[in-house]
Amino acid sequence: MSESTESSFQGSQTMSQTSPIGDPQFPYFLHHTNHPGSVIINPKLTTTNYVTWSRSFLLALSIRNKKGFINGTISKPQPTDPLYPSWIRCNNLIVAWLLDSITPPIASTIFYMDSVVDIWNTLKQSFAQPDDSRVCNLQYTLGNVTQGTRSVDSYFIELKGIWEELRNYRPLPHCVCGKYSPECFRRYSDQYQKDMVFRFLNGLNDFFSAVRSQIILMDPIPSLDKVYNLVLREEAQRNLLF
């Protein structure tokens, strides 16, 4: 390697080491695929879907190593800081992503806000329901969901969505007394699964009364996924006959 080539290589290596903006592991790094339209969460934020929407948006940011800009852990540098222009670019890019992922009426209320942290906190304060209030609404919805004229698949997907959101608010408890028993936790988890099986079966149409009775008589009660599969088979069989 010639002296000039070696010097050039060492120079670029030094720049890479001293400028973390070019490091893909660095939050300020912007890949060429990161542009204003590269993150659009669907369905967009409305007045009723904040929990699922915010989780989807945070996942998208986490994949791109940009979550710190929205939770405040990557604070805004001083204008004299060499990283200031890069921070502004990242902040503005995430603002564009947010605006593209919000319904127009809501977007109009935060359109002129510059800080992505301020926008995020405003949306949370406006649309995140208190935990107990949301849990109460979810429990009410869960108690009234039935298959109706829908397919088993459509009915099951709605139930799963409610259960997953409830689990987000109320995860399975863990012992804090220092006497943790795996067996106790397993029993509680099994009972929780069994309750979901019963709820799924009770909302099915009367067409499935026979398979419902068969499943309830099984010992032990199969898992929710297994029960779902059994009911799907019954539905497929009925569709062939009728």
Beta strands, then each sheet from edge to edge (+ up, - down):
end
